[in-house]
């Protein structure tokens, strides 16, 4: 466990303790601070446990104890999988929109990892840890399409190296609000954690990592645009952040775009269509393609009707 000491100043008088701690420790959400308070991990230096709604007087010393994270052990669950390719080293699946890739807070089961554990009989690379066995790269929950997972440590390391060297082909199709003026182009802007909202990423020159996205217009419509998008890098939410940064957020993406959503969409209209990689054993190039899912086709049909 780690104990962090925070000094409340006179200017903090009257502020709620949960707000004060979350502002002083931006890596911890206010909700997480409230849970720490309930568990007795937020105290004054004289040992008094701080209730989550306690008001500061100013001048206190607050001790915040950060407990060691408890790893989650993913369990096998018989969940249907759309398997595109499989051998002793790798498995390529077509992930459904709405499926979370690996267990985490709020999604302890029902994930792709749970399904893979059941299908592969435990034959997944352990490099990702007990929560993410076999996982080399990820797709957002509401993004559909192709993903590869590793069954062996050799396969995992080989695929991770390909991603690092930018040898993996990843092409998506997306529907966006409006479209860029040019039919082809690139967005090159660093992507990092949003400075004020921990749930979001942003174009962040200070703390971001380099990110490059290529796009090509497939069709233009009065309010929306159908694009092919290729990743050179693979940052969290990269396509969604980059398209929003140039004024054309992905349709249905209520985190980075309009909050009203879109017909036939429960999340962003984004599909990982093409995946190309070199096999970990033979180094032979393999390329897989996934047809547009029903939700994407329904929305596209609605858009075409105007």
N, C-alpha and C positions, 0 to 999 in steps of 0.2 A: 504493500500500500504506500501511496505517496501523500504527504500532507503539504498543502499549499497555504501560506500565510498571506492574508489580504488585510490591508489597513484602510479602514473607512475614514474619510476626511470629513471636515465640517460641512462641505458642500454635498455630502451624501446623506445628511440628516433628513429623515422622513422617507427615504427610499426603501422599497421592499427589499428584503434580503435576497430573494431569488433573482430579482432583476439586477441587483448590484453584482452578485457573483457571476451571472451570465455575461454581464458587460465586461467584467474584469478578466474573465476566462472565456474568450470568444469561441474556443473549441468545444465548449460544453453548452448545450442548449438550455434554455430556461426550464423546459420540461424535465430535463435530466437533473438540473439543480434541485427542483422540487422533490424529485425522487430521493436525492441524496439527503435532503432535509428530513423527509419522512423516515429514512433509515438511520438517522442520527449522525450522519457524516458531516454535518455543518454545525460548528460550535463556536462560541466565543472563547477567548484564551483562558477564561476562568472555568471552562467546562460546561457552560450552559448550552443545551441543545437549541438550535434556532428553528423555530417553526417557519414554514415556507412564506407565510405572510407577515413575518416580523418586520417592524419598521426600525431602521437604523437611527441612532441618536447622533452619530458622528463621533469619531475618535475611537471606535471599537477596533479590536483586532479579531478577525474572523479566520478560523482554521477550517479548511476544506479538505477532507480526506477522500482521496480517489482510490476506490478499491481495485484490486487486480481484476482484469477482465476474465470472465469464465468462458472458456471455449465451448461452443455448442457442438455436440456430436450429431452429425447428420445421420438419419436412419433410412433404410431402404423402404420405399413405398411403391407399390405396383400402380404406376400412373402411365397411361398410354403415351408412347413416343412416336414421332414421325422420323424414322431413321432413314437417312439418305445414303449413308455409306458406313461400313464397319469392318474392321479387321482386328488383329491382335494388338495393334498399337494405338489406333485412334478410332473415334466414332464421330460422325457428322450427323447432326440432327437439325430439323426444321422446327425451331421454337415457336410455340403459339403466342400470339398477343395475349398478355395478361398473366403469363407464367413468369415467376421470379426465378432467377438463375440459381441462387444458393440461399440457404437459410440465413436469417438475420432477424433483428428486432422487428416484431410485427409479422414476420413470415417464417415461422419455425419449421414448417413442413409444407408439403405440396409443391416443392420447387423442382427445377430441372435436376439438381443434384440428387434429391431423393429418388427421382425416377431412374436416373442413371445407375445409382447404387443397386437398385432392384434388378435392372436389366443386365448389368455387367457382373453381377454376383460379387461385388467388392473389388473387381479388377479395374481400379481407377488409380491414377497417380496420386500419391499422398503429398506431393510437393505443396499443393495449395492449402494443406492443413485439414483438420477434421471437418471444418465447415465448408470447404471448397475443394473436395477431392476431384481431380481431373480437370478443373476449370483453368483454362489458359487465357481466355478473353471473355468478355461479357456483352450481353445486350440488355438494354433497359427493360423493365417489366412489360411496358406497353409497346415495345418494338418487337416485331416478329422477324423470323428468318433464320438463316443458316449460322450455326455455331459448330466449332470443333472442340472435342474434349479428348484428353490424353488418358490412355489406359496404363501407360508405363512411365517411369521416371525419365527414361531416354526420350520417349515421345514428347513428354512435357517440355524438357529442356530444349529439344530441337525446335518445337513449335514456338516456344518463347523467344528463342534466338531469331527465328524468321520474323516474328513481329518486331523485335528490336531493330533488325536490319531492314525493315520495311519491305520484306519479300512476299508478304501475304496480300493477296488481292481481296479487297472488300468493297463491293459495289452495292449501293442501296437504291431503292426508289422511294420518292417522297412526294407528297402534295404540300405545297406551301401557299400561304396567303400572298397573292400577287407573285411576281417573279422578277429577277434581276433584268436589267436592260439588255445585257449581252446574253447571247444564247449559250455561251460557254465562259467559264471563268474559274477563279480560285479564291478562296478566303484563307488568308494566312494571318492568324492572330493567336497569341498565347491564351490558353484556357486554364483557369484555376478556380479555386473556391471563391464564391461570391463574398465580398467583404462584410456584408450585413445579413445575409441569409444563408445559413449553413446547409439548407436543403438544395441550394442552387449552385451552379457553376456560372462563370462569367468570363468575358474577354478581359483578362487581368494581366497587364504588362508587368506589374510588380511581382506577383507571386505565381503567375501562370507558367505552364510549360508549352513549348512550341507546338503548334497545331496547324495542319494544312488540310483543307478540304477542297476537292475539285467538284464542279457541277456542270451539268449539261441539260438544257431545256429539252424535254421530250414533247411537250404540248403546252400551249397557253390557252387559258379560259378567262372569262370576264373577271372573276374574283380570285381564282386559284391558278396554280401552275404545277405541272407534272414534271418532276426532275429526276435525272439519274445523278447520284452523288457518290463519289469515290473518296475513301479515306487514305491519306498518306500516313497519318498518325492516328492513334486511337485513344483520345482523351475522354474522360467521362462526359457524357452528353454532348460530345463535340459537334455533331451535325446540327443538333437542336440549338446549341449556343451560337454557332457560326451563322446559321440562317437567320436567327433572330437578330444577330448583330448587324446584319445588312438590311434589316427592315422587312424580312420575309420569313416569319416563323413557320414552323411545320404545322399544318392544319391539325387541329385537335389537341395541340400541346398547350395546356392551360398553365403550365409552369413558366413558359417563356413567351407565350402568345396570348391572344384574347381569352378572357376567363369564361366566355359563354360556351366554349366547346364548338362542336360541329356535328351535323347529322350523320348517323351511322358510325360515329367514332366514340369510343370510350377512352381513348388516349391518342397519342400522336400517330399520324398516318405515315409510318416509316417502316420499311421492310428491307431486311438484309437479303438481297436477291442473289448475289454471286459471291462465292468464296473460292479463292484459289490458293493452294499451298503446295509445298514440297513434302512428299512422304518422309517421315522420320527415319525409315530404314533404307529405302531405295533412292531417296531424293528425287523420285519421279514427280513431275508436276501434275497435280490433280486439280480439276476445277468443277465446281458444283453450282447448279442453278435451281432456284426455287420460284415457282409460279406465284403471282400475286395472290394473297389470301382473300377470303370472301369479304372481310370488312373493307379492305382497300378497294376491291372491285365495286362494291355497293356505293362507296363514297364517290369513286370516279364516275360511275354511271349517273349519280345525282348531279355532279358538277357538269357533266356533258349536257344534261337537260337544261342547264342554265338556271 
